[in-house]
Amino acid sequence: MTDLELDPVIHVQARLRVVATLAGIPGGDRIAFTRLQNVLGMTAGNLSTHLRKLEDAGYVVVEKTFEGRSPVTYVALAAAGRRAFETYTASLEALLKGALE
């Protein structure tokens, strides 16, 4: 992929929203699936589908655990996902800058 190509995994609107939201969380931190779902206003099924695609690309880490007896799923942006998002935003800025010149 050249510098001016947009990553097709991230470029899908729903996945871009997920990655941008996760990028706003400090590295090493994570967010509960239900909290992410509420922040994004997505259904559980839709969010799960997009997270699976991002996880397959190595961009997010999904951890299923228990708190007491209740299952909880946490989501975090992987280092590769953070780099991919930085590259994506730089490419988008370059494309927009080129379009304005």
C-alpha positions, 0 to 999 in steps of 0.5 A: 500500500502506498502512502496515499492509499487508504487502508480498506480495513479501516476505511469502512465507516463503522470500522473507522468509528471504532478505530478512531474511538479506540485511538482516543483511549491511552495505549495499554487501556481498554474499554468494555464492549458494552461501553463501546457499543453505547458510545458508538450507538451500534447494535451488539451484532454489528459491533461484533462483526466489525470487531472481528474484521479488525481483530483478524487484521491484528488491529484490535485485541478482544479479551473475554473474561469474568468479573465475579460471575458475569462475563465481560468483553474488553476491547483495546487498540493493538499497537498495529492498529494504532500504527495503521490508524496513524498511517490512515489519517496521514494518508487522508490528510495528504489526499485532502491537501492534494485535492485543495491545491 
